[in-house]
Amino acid sequence: MTSNPRPKIVTWLGVIVLISSAVQFVGAFAWFSLPELPLTVPRGYLLFKNLFWGVVSLAAGTGMLIGRSWALTLSRWGAATYLVFQTINITVLQSSEYALRARTFNISATLGSVMLFFWLSSRPGVHNYFRRKAG
C-alpha cells in the first residue's frame, strides 16, 4: 500500500477552513451573552447562521485534512454559497450606521477571500490529490 502525501496547499486550505469554523462557533457561543441592544435581525438568526456555517466549514476542513474525496467539492460549493449568503446578509440585513460604512470593504474582503480560495483550490496538485483519493 503506497502513501499518498497531502500537498502543503491542501493542508493550509484545510487549516484555514477550520479556523473559519472556529470563528463561527465562537460567534455562536457569544450569542448566549449578547446584550439587549437593538438588532436589525432576529436574535435567533445570529445563532443559526453561526452554527450552520460552523458545521459546514468544520466538515469541509476536516474532510480536506483527512483526504476525503468529497471535501474539495463541499468546500468549493460552500465557499460559493457563503459568498452569496454574505453579500445578501451585508446588503439586506445589516443596516446599522457602522455596517453601512463598512459595506464596501466587507463585500470586497469576502469576494477576495473566496476568489483566493477558488484559485488555490484549483491548483493541479490539489485536484490530483483529491482525484487519487476518489479513485
Protein Blocks (a to p, Z undefined) as FASTA:
>chain_A
ZZddddfklmmmmmmmmmmmmmmmmmmmmmmmcccdddfbdfklmmmmmmmmmmmmmmmm
mmmmnopaklmmmmmmmmmmmmmmmmmmmmmmmccfklmmmmmmmmmmmmmmmmmmmmmm
mpfklmmmmmmmmZZ
